[in-house]
Amino acid sequence: MKDKKRFHIVVSGRVQGVGFRYFAVQKANDCNLKGWVKNLPDGQVELEAEGDGKDLAAFIDYLKLGNGYSRTDRLSQSEISTLENYPDFNVRY
């Protein structure tokens, strides 16, 4: 992947208790991304994802749409300059 990037993402809204983390894992796998997702104590969900830039853009669009039970009010993203080369995409606790 010549266009490999890594993003830190925080999603606010109704994103806990609605299957959002597992939705994120499914969509990350669909988009061939690696990284992790976890709930934050303040009710937000935090993610790191790395992969092809076009795949990351599609993944972020999925996160904005949600899974039908969730509601994304705000999504902030920032690119991280170093790659982590995660082995897969998983839920962290």
QUIDA-V925199 format. One record per helix or strand of 3 or more residues. SS is the DSSP state (H for helix, E for strand). FROM is the first residue (numbers start at 1). LEN is the number of residues. If there is no record, write none. Layout:
ss=SS from=FROM len=LEN
ss=SS from=FROM len=LEN
//
This chain:
ss=E from=4 len=11
ss=H from=20 len=11
ss=E from=34 len=6
ss=E from=45 len=8
ss=H from=53 len=13
ss=E from=71 len=10
ss=E from=89 len=3
//
